[in-house]
Amino acid sequence: MVTLAFLAPVLHGTCANGATEYEVEDTFSYAMNCHRSKCRAATDSSHKPMGGIGSLVDAPSKMPDHHIFVGSKAPWEEISEELPQFVRYAN
């Protein structure tokens, strides 16, 4: 009997200054955007992509499908996507 293994595509990523590069299989099981103040501060952004997808150069097959901690989002931010939003963690 011959068993064929599934080979996931390989995605490339890099840090902000380009000093570190990496490769990872495209096997993410979740992806979300976090609006918590600590996540925003860590990325100097309005939100932090979670699930290991934040510093990827290549697009993963699993895209963010909800927002968490929208209760602590920046006061100037308006979330225009129609993805589900949760005040804390997703239920």
C-alpha positions as CSV (number, residue, x, y, z in Angstrom):
1,M,0.0,0.0,0.0
2,V,1.3,3.5,-0.9
3,T,0.5,6.3,1.4
4,L,0.8,9.9,0.1
5,A,1.7,12.5,2.6
6,F,0.1,15.9,2.4
7,L,2.8,18.6,2.0
8,A,1.6,22.0,3.2
9,P,2.9,25.0,1.3
10,V,5.8,26.8,2.9
11,L,5.4,30.5,3.8
12,H,8.1,33.0,4.3
13,G,8.3,35.6,7.1
14,T,10.7,38.2,8.3
15,C,11.2,40.5,11.3
16,A,10.6,44.3,10.9
17,N,14.2,45.2,10.1
18,G,14.8,42.1,7.9
19,A,17.6,40.7,10.1
20,T,15.8,37.5,10.7
21,E,14.0,35.4,8.1
22,Y,12.1,32.2,8.6
23,E,9.9,29.6,6.9
24,V,6.8,27.9,8.3
25,E,4.3,25.4,6.9
26,D,0.9,26.9,6.1
27,T,-0.9,24.8,8.7
28,F,-2.4,27.5,10.9
29,S,-5.6,26.4,12.7
30,Y,-6.7,29.9,13.8
31,A,-6.2,33.6,13.0
32,M,-7.6,36.7,14.6
33,N,-6.9,40.4,15.2
34,C,-6.3,41.4,18.8
35,H,-7.0,45.0,19.9
36,R,-5.8,44.8,23.5
37,S,-3.5,47.7,24.5
38,K,-0.5,45.4,25.0
39,C,-0.9,43.9,21.6
40,R,-1.2,47.3,20.0
41,A,1.9,48.5,21.8
42,A,3.9,45.5,20.7
43,T,3.1,46.2,17.0
44,D,2.8,50.0,17.0
45,S,-0.5,49.4,15.2
46,S,-4.2,49.4,15.8
47,H,-4.2,45.7,16.3
48,K,-2.0,42.6,16.3
49,P,-2.6,39.7,14.0
50,M,-2.7,36.5,16.1
51,G,-2.1,32.9,15.3
52,G,1.4,33.2,14.1
53,I,0.5,35.2,11.0
54,G,1.8,38.6,12.1
55,S,5.2,38.7,10.4
56,L,4.6,36.6,7.4
57,V,5.6,38.0,4.0
58,D,3.5,35.4,2.1
59,A,-0.3,35.2,2.6
60,P,-1.5,32.3,4.7
61,S,-4.5,30.2,3.6
62,K,-6.2,30.9,7.0
63,M,-7.0,34.6,7.3
64,P,-8.2,36.4,10.5
65,D,-11.9,35.6,11.0
66,H,-12.7,37.6,14.1
67,H,-11.6,40.5,16.4
68,I,-10.9,40.1,20.1
69,F,-10.6,42.7,22.9
70,V,-12.4,45.3,20.9
71,G,-13.5,46.8,24.3
72,S,-9.9,48.1,24.6
73,K,-9.3,49.2,21.0
74,A,-7.8,52.6,20.4
75,P,-10.5,55.3,20.8
76,W,-9.7,56.6,17.2
77,E,-10.0,53.2,15.6
78,E,-13.1,52.2,13.6
79,I,-13.3,48.5,12.7
80,S,-14.8,48.6,9.2
81,E,-14.7,44.8,8.5
82,E,-17.8,42.8,9.1
83,L,-15.9,40.1,11.0
84,P,-17.4,39.1,14.4
85,Q,-16.1,41.2,17.3
86,F,-15.7,40.2,20.9
87,V,-15.2,42.4,23.9
88,R,-12.7,39.8,25.3
89,Y,-11.9,36.3,24.0
90,A,-14.1,34.7,21.3
91,N,-16.8,32.4,22.9
